[in-house]
Amino acid sequence: SILYAKNMHDKHYPASITKVLTALLAAENGNLNTDRVTFSQESVNFLEPGDAYIGMRAGEEISLKDALYGVLLASANEVSYAVAETIGTKMQGNGSGYEKFVKAMNERAEELGATDGHVVNPHGLQDENHYTSAYDMALIAAEAFRNPTVCQITSTVNYTFPATKKVSTARALTMGHKMINPSDARY
């Protein structure tokens, strides 16, 4: 139910809240324990200074479960890209896995009743054709928080995923949202 609304259909650039839809779609279409996310050169090369990332390297491989922790806890752009590439390969249609995933993001948002937005990437980096409204994001978030996988990940404060063949140390991720982790001084 909408209790209060003001300009709820105004279009804005969503930035990293795009990752809520990315995680929802990946959780709905992938298997957390058996799907492996492999990082392509493209998934790490598109990053620019200042982008949120966790230092994944081309050729690294992690479980989809670990990847979704990277997407939702660290807001890692390279992980969002690699998740789209990987899960998109399981989807019907033409184009690369990445292209099919982005197309499916738009379709899933429409299925949820979203009418004001359009996404062109799974990470939310600026693009004039990547926009949404508060109303659409509320619909997407409501569905995401009905998903047990998304709920579990977003309520986690700390998570460590194991070393890979390319990086010999484990990576520790910490939730940066003050409502969940009030001790995080980053924000």
PAGU-328890 format. One line per 10 residues: number of its first residue (from 1); for each residue x, y, z of N, C-alpha, C, O. Coordinates in steps of 0.2 Angstrom, whole numbers, plus 2048, in hexadecimal, padded with zeros to 3 digits. Layout:
BEGIN
NUM> X,Y,Z,X,Y,Z,X,Y,Z,X,Y,Z; ...
! end
This chain:
BEGIN
1> 804,7FA,800,800,800,800,804,806,800,80A,806,803; 802,80B,7FC,806,811,7FC,803,816,802,7FD,817,802; 807,818,807,805,81C,80C,806,823,80A,802,827,80D; 80B,825,807,80C,82C,805,810,82C,7FE,814,827,7FD; 80E,830,7FA,812,830,7F4,813,838,7F1,80E,83C,7F2; 819,839,7EF,81A,840,7EC,81F,83F,7E6,824,83C,7E7; 81C,840,7E0,820,83F,7DA,823,838,7D9,828,837,7D7; 81F,833,7DB,821,82C,7DB,822,82A,7D4,825,825,7D3; 820,82D,7CF,821,82B,7C8,826,82F,7C4,828,82E,7BE; 829,834,7C8,82F,837,7C5,835,833,7C3,836,82E,7C7
11> 838,834,7BE,83D,82F,7BC,844,832,7BE,845,838,7BE; 848,82E,7C1,84F,82F,7C4,854,82A,7C2,852,824,7C0; 85A,82B,7C2,85F,826,7C1,860,822,7C8,861,825,7CD; 85F,81C,7C7,85F,818,7CD,866,816,7D1,866,814,7D6; 86B,817,7CD,872,815,7CF,872,80E,7D2,86F,809,7CF; 875,80D,7D8,876,806,7DA,86F,802,7DD,870,7FC,7DE; 86A,806,7DE,864,802,7DF,862,7FD,7DA,85D,7F9,7DB; 864,7FE,7D4,863,7FA,7CE,865,7F3,7D0,862,7EE,7CE; 86A,7F2,7D5,86C,7EB,7D7,867,7E7,7DB,868,7E1,7DB; 862,7EB,7DD,85D,7E7,7E0,859,7E3,7DB,858,7DD,7DC
21> 858,7E6,7D5,855,7E2,7D0,85A,7DD,7CD,858,7D7,7CB; 860,7DE,7CD,865,7D9,7CA,865,7D3,7CF,865,7CE,7CC; 865,7D4,7D5,865,7CF,7DA,85F,7CB,7DA,85F,7C5,7DA; 859,7CE,7D9,853,7CB,7D9,853,7C6,7D3,851,7C0,7D4; 855,7C9,7CD,854,7C5,7C7,859,7BF,7C7,858,7B9,7C5; 85F,7C0,7CA,864,7BB,7CB,862,7B5,7CF,863,7AF,7CE; 85F,7B7,7D5,85C,7B3,7DA,857,7AE,7D7,856,7A8,7D9; 853,7B1,7D3,84D,7AE,7D0,84F,7A9,7CA,84C,7A4,7C9; 855,7AB,7C7,856,7A7,7C1,85D,7A3,7C2,85F,79F,7BD; 860,7A3,7C7,866,7A0,7C8,866,79B,7CE,861,79B,7D2
31> 86B,797,7CF,86B,792,7D5,871,795,7D9,877,795,7D7; 870,797,7DF,875,79A,7E3,87B,796,7E4,881,798,7E5; 87A,78F,7E5,87F,78B,7E7,883,787,7E1,889,786,7E1; 87F,787,7DB,883,783,7D5,885,788,7D0,889,786,7CC; 882,78D,7CF,884,792,7CA,88A,796,7CC,88B,798,7D1; 88F,796,7C7,895,799,7C8,895,79F,7C4,894,79F,7BE; 898,7A5,7C7,898,7AB,7C3,8A0,7AC,7C1,8A4,7AC,7C6; 8A1,7AD,7BB,8A8,7AD,7B8,8A8,7B5,7B6,8A4,7B7,7B2; 8AE,7B8,7B8,8AF,7BF,7B6,8B3,7BF,7B0,8B8,7BD,7AF; 8AF,7C2,7AB,8B2,7C4,7A4,8B7,7CA,7A5,8B6,7CE,7A9
41> 8BB,7CB,7A0,8BF,7D1,79F,8BB,7D7,79F,8BC,7DC,7A2; 8B5,7D6,79B,8B0,7DC,79B,8AD,7DE,7A1,8AC,7E4,7A3; 8AC,7D9,7A6,8A9,7DA,7AC,8AD,7DE,7B1,8AB,7E1,7B6; 8B4,7DE,7B0,8B8,7E2,7B4,8BB,7E8,7B1,8BD,7ED,7B4; 8BB,7E8,7AA,8BE,7ED,7A6,8BA,7F4,7A6,8BC,7F9,7A5; 8B3,7F3,7A7,8AF,7F9,7A6,8AF,7FD,7AC,8AD,803,7AB; 8B2,7FB,7B1,8B2,7FF,7B7,8B6,806,7B6,8BB,806,7B3; 8B4,80B,7BA,8B8,811,7B9,8B9,813,7C0,8B6,811,7C5; 8BE,818,7C1,8C0,81A,7C8,8BA,81C,7CC,8B6,820,7C9; 8B9,81A,7D2,8B4,81C,7D6,8AE,818,7D6,8AA,818,7DB
51> 8AE,813,7D2,8A9,80E,7D2,8A9,809,7D8,8AF,808,7DA; 8A4,807,7DA,8A4,802,7DF,8A6,7FB,7DC,8A3,7F9,7D7; 8AB,7F8,7E0,8AD,7F1,7DD,8B0,7EE,7E3,8B2,7F1,7E8; 8B2,7E7,7E2,8B5,7E3,7E7,8BC,7E0,7E4,8BE,7DC,7E8; 8BE,7E2,7DF,8C4,7E0,7DC,8C4,7D9,7D9,8C9,7D6,7D9; 8BF,7D7,7D6,8BE,7D1,7D2,8C3,7D1,7CC,8C4,7D7,7C9; 8C6,7CC,7CA,8CA,7CC,7C4,8C7,7C7,7BF,8C3,7C2,7C0; 8C9,7C9,7B9,8C7,7C5,7B3,8C9,7BE,7B4,8CF,7BC,7B6; 8C5,7B9,7B3,8C6,7B2,7B4,8C4,7AF,7BA,8C4,7A9,7BB; 8C3,7B4,7BF,8C1,7B1,7C6,8BA,7AE,7C5,8B6,7B0,7C1
61> 8B9,7A9,7CA,8B2,7A6,7CA,8B0,7A5,7D1,8B4,7A3,7D5; 8AA,7A7,7D2,8A7,7A6,7D9,8A0,7A4,7D8,89D,7A4,7D3; 89D,7A1,7DE,896,79F,7DE,891,7A5,7DD,893,7AB,7DE; 88B,7A3,7DA,886,7A9,7D9,884,7AB,7E0,883,7B1,7E1; 884,7A7,7E5,883,7A9,7EC,888,7AF,7EE,886,7B4,7F1; 88F,7AD,7ED,894,7B2,7EF,893,7B9,7EB,894,7BE,7EE; 891,7B8,7E5,890,7BE,7E0,88B,7C2,7E3,88C,7C8,7E3; 885,7BF,7E5,880,7C3,7E7,881,7C7,7EE,87F,7CC,7EF; 886,7C4,7F2,888,7C8,7F8,88C,7CE,7F5,88C,7D3,7F8; 890,7CD,7F0,894,7D2,7ED,890,7D8,7EA,891,7DE,7EB
71> 88A,7D6,7E7,886,7DB,7E4,882,7DF,7EA,882,7E5,7E9; 87F,7DB,7EF,87B,7DF,7F3,87F,7E1,7F9,87C,7E7,7FC; 884,7DE,7FC,888,7E1,801,88D,7E6,7FF,88E,7EC,803; 890,7E5,7FA,896,7E9,7F8,894,7EE,7F2,898,7F2,7F0; 88E,7ED,7EF,88C,7F1,7EA,891,7F1,7E4,892,7F5,7E0; 894,7EB,7E3,89A,7EA,7DE,897,7EA,7D7,893,7E5,7D5; 899,7EF,7D3,897,7EF,7CC,89A,7EA,7C8,896,7E7,7C4; 8A0,7E8,7C9,8A3,7E2,7C5,89F,7DC,7C6,89E,7D8,7C2; 89D,7DB,7CC,899,7D5,7CE,892,7D5,7CB,890,7D0,7C8; 88F,7DB,7CB,889,7DB,7C8,889,7DA,7C0,885,7D6,7BE
81> 88E,7DC,7BD,88F,7DB,7B6,890,7D3,7B5,88D,7D1,7B0; 894,7D0,7B9,896,7C9,7B8,890,7C5,7B9,88E,7C0,7B6; 88C,7C7,7BE,885,7C3,7C0,881,7C3,7BA,87E,7BE,7B8; 880,7C9,7B7,87C,7CA,7B1,87E,7C6,7AB,87A,7C2,7A8; 885,7C6,7AA,888,7C2,7A4,886,7BA,7A6,884,7B7,7A1; 887,7B8,7AC,887,7B1,7AD,87F,7AF,7AD,87E,7AA,7AA; 87B,7B2,7B1,874,7B0,7B1,871,7B1,7AB,86C,7AD,7A9; 872,7B6,7A7,870,7B8,7A0,871,7B2,79B,86D,7B1,797; 876,7AE,79C,877,7A9,797,872,7A3,798,871,79F,794; 86F,7A3,79E,86A,79E,79F,863,7A0,79D,85E,79C,79D
91> 862,7A6,79A,85C,7A9,798,85B,7A8,791,85F,7A8,78D; 854,7A8,78F,852,7A7,788,854,7AE,784,854,7B3,787; 854,7AE,77E,855,7B4,77A,85B,7B5,776,860,7B0,776; 85C,7BA,773,862,7BC,76F,866,7C0,773,864,7C4,777; 86D,7C0,771,872,7C5,774,876,7C1,779,875,7BB,77A; 87A,7C5,77B,87F,7C2,781,87B,7C1,787,875,7C3,788; 87E,7BD,78C,87B,7BC,792,87A,7C3,796,874,7C4,799; 87E,7C8,795,87D,7CE,798,877,7D2,795,873,7D4,799; 877,7D2,78E,871,7D5,78B,86A,7D2,78D,865,7D5,78E; 86A,7CB,78D,864,7C7,78F,862,7C9,796,85C,7CA,798
101> 867,7CA,79B,865,7CB,7A2,862,7D2,7A2,85D,7D3,7A6; 865,7D7,79F,863,7DE,79F,85C,7DE,79C,857,7E1,79F; 85A,7DB,797,854,7DA,794,84F,7D7,799,849,7DA,79A; 851,7D2,79C,84D,7CE,7A1,84C,7D3,7A7,846,7D2,7AB; 850,7D7,7A9,84F,7DC,7AF,849,7E1,7AD,845,7E2,7B1; 849,7E3,7A7,844,7E7,7A5,83D,7E4,7A5,838,7E6,7A7; 83D,7DE,7A2,837,7D9,7A2,835,7D8,7A9,82E,7D8,7AA; 839,7D6,7AE,837,7D5,7B5,834,7DB,7B8,82F,7DA,7BC; 837,7E1,7B7,834,7E7,7BA,82D,7E8,7B7,829,7EA,7BB; 82C,7E7,7B1,825,7E8,7AE,820,7E3,7B1,81B,7E5,7B3
111> 823,7DC,7B2,81E,7D7,7B5,81C,7DA,7BC,817,7D8,7BE; 820,7DD,7C0,81F,7DF,7C6,81A,7E6,7C6,818,7E8,7CC; 819,7E8,7C0,815,7EE,7C0,819,7F5,7BF,815,7FA,7BF; 81F,7F5,7BE,823,7FB,7BD,821,7FD,7B6,821,7FA,7B1; 821,804,7B6,81F,807,7B0,823,80D,7AE,823,810,7A9; 827,80F,7B3,82B,816,7B2,832,815,7B0,836,81A,7AF; 835,80F,7B0,83C,80E,7AF,83E,80A,7A9,83B,807,7A6; 845,80A,7A9,848,806,7A4,850,806,7A6,853,80A,7A8; 852,7FF,7A6,859,7FE,7A8,85D,7FC,7A2,85B,7F9,79D; 864,7FE,7A2,868,7FC,79D,86E,7F9,79F,873,7F6,79B
121> 86F,7F8,7A6,874,7F4,7A9,872,7F1,7B0,86D,7F3,7B3; 876,7EC,7B2,874,7E9,7B9,877,7EC,7BF,876,7EA,7C4; 87B,7F2,7BE,87F,7F5,7C3,87C,7FC,7C5,87E,7FE,7CB; 879,7FF,7C0,877,806,7C2,87B,80B,7C0,879,811,7C2; 881,80A,7BD,885,810,7BB,881,814,7B6,87D,812,7B2; 883,81B,7B7,87F,820,7B3,87F,81E,7AC,883,81D,7A8; 878,81F,7A9,877,81F,7A2,870,822,7A1,86C,821,7A5; 870,827,79D,869,82B,79C,863,827,79B,85E,829,79C; 864,820,798,85F,81C,797,85D,817,79C,85A,812,79C; 860,818,7A2,860,814,7A8,85C,818,7AE,860,81C,7B1
131> 856,817,7AF,852,81B,7B3,84C,817,7B6,84B,812,7B4; 84A,81A,7BC,844,816,7BF,840,81C,7C3,842,822,7C3; 83B,81A,7C6,838,81E,7CB,837,81B,7D2,839,815,7D3; 835,81F,7D7,835,81C,7DE,82F,817,7DE,830,812,7E1; 82A,818,7DA,825,813,7D9,827,80C,7D7,826,807,7DA; 82B,80D,7D1,82D,806,7CE,832,803,7D3,832,7FD,7D4; 837,807,7D6,83B,804,7DB,838,801,7E1,83A,7FC,7E4; 832,804,7E3,82F,801,7E9,82C,7FA,7E7,82C,7F5,7EB; 829,7FA,7E1,827,7F3,7DE,82C,7EE,7DE,82B,7E8,7E0; 832,7F0,7DB,838,7EB,7DB,83A,7E9,7E1,83B,7E3,7E3
141> 83B,7EE,7E6,83D,7EC,7ED,839,7E8,7F0,83B,7E3,7F4; 832,7E9,7F0,82D,7E5,7F3,82E,7DE,7F1,82E,7D9,7F5; 82F,7DD,7EA,830,7D6,7E8,836,7D3,7EA,837,7CD,7EC; 83C,7D7,7EA,842,7D5,7EC,842,7D2,7F3,845,7CD,7F5; 83F,7D6,7F8,83F,7D4,7FF,83A,7CF,800,839,7CC,806; 836,7CC,7FB,832,7C6,7FC,836,7C0,7FA,835,7BA,7FC; 83C,7C1,7F7,841,7BC,7F5,845,7BA,7FB,849,7BE,7FD; 845,7B4,7FD,849,7B2,803,850,7B3,802,854,7B5,807; 853,7B2,7FC,85A,7B3,7FB,85C,7BA,7FC,861,7BB,7FF; 858,7BE,7F9,85A,7C5,7F9,859,7C8,800,85E,7CC,803
151> 854,7C6,804,853,7C8,80B,859,7C5,80F,85C,7C9,813; 85B,7BF,80E,861,7BD,812,867,7C1,811,86B,7C3,816; 869,7C2,80B,86F,7C6,809,86E,7CD,80C,873,7CF,80E; 869,7D0,80B,869,7D7,80D,868,7D8,814,869,7DE,817; 867,7D3,818,867,7D4,81F,86E,7D1,822,86E,7D1,828; 872,7D0,81E,879,7CD,820,87D,7D3,821,87E,7D8,81D; 881,7D4,827,885,7D9,828,88C,7D8,826,88F,7DC,822; 88F,7D2,827,896,7D0,824,895,7C9,821,892,7C5,823; 899,7C9,81B,899,7C3,818,8A0,7C2,815,8A3,7C7,812; 8A3,7BC,815,8AA,7BB,812,8A9,7B5,80D,8A6,7B0,80F
161> 8AB,7B7,807,8AB,7B1,802,8B2,7AF,801,8B7,7B3,801; 8B3,7A9,7FF,8BA,7A5,7FF,8BE,7A8,7FA,8BC,7AB,7F5; 8C5,7A6,7FB,8CA,7A8,7F6,8C8,7A4,7EF,8C4,79F,7EF; 8CB,7A7,7EA,8CA,7A4,7E3,8D0,7A2,7E0,8D6,7A3,7E3; 8D0,79F,7DA,8D7,79D,7D7,8DB,7A3,7D5,8E1,7A3,7D5; 8D8,7A9,7D5,8DB,7AF,7D3,8DD,7B4,7D9,8E2,7B7,7D9; 8D9,7B3,7DE,8DA,7B7,7E4,8DB,7B2,7EA,8D6,7AF,7EC; 8E1,7B2,7ED,8E2,7AD,7F2,8DF,7AE,7F9,8DF,7AA,7FE; 8DC,7B4,7FA,8D9,7B6,801,8D2,7B6,800,8CF,7B8,7FB; 8CE,7B5,806,8C7,7B6,806,8C6,7BE,806,8CA,7C2,808
171> 8C0,7BF,803,8BD,7C6,803,8B8,7C7,808,8B3,7C3,809; 8B9,7CC,80C,8B4,7CE,812,8B0,7D4,80F,8B2,7D9,80D; 8A9,7D3,80F,8A4,7D8,80D,8A0,7DA,814,89F,7D6,818; 89F,7E1,814,89B,7E3,81A,896,7E7,817,896,7EC,812; 890,7E6,81A,88A,7EA,818,88B,7F1,819,88D,7F3,81F; 88A,7F6,815,88B,7FD,816,885,801,817,885,807,818; 87F,7FE,818,879,801,819,878,802,821,878,7FE,825; 878,809,823,878,80A,82A,872,807,82E,872,806,834; 86C,806,82B,866,803,82E,867,7FC,830,864,7FA,834; 86C,7F9,82C,86D,7F2,82D,874,7F1,831,874,7ED,836
181> 879,7F6,830,87F,7F5,833,881,7FC,836,885,800,833; 87E,7FE,83B,87F,805,83E,886,807,840,888,80C,840; 88B,801,840,892,803,842,896,804,83C,89C,806,83D; 893,804,836,897,805,830,898,80D,82F,893,811,82E; 89E,80F,830,89F,816,830,8A0,819,828,8A2,81F,828; 89F,815,823,8A0,817,81C,89B,81C,81A,89C,820,816; 895,81C,81D,890,820,81B,88D,825,820,888,829,81F
! end
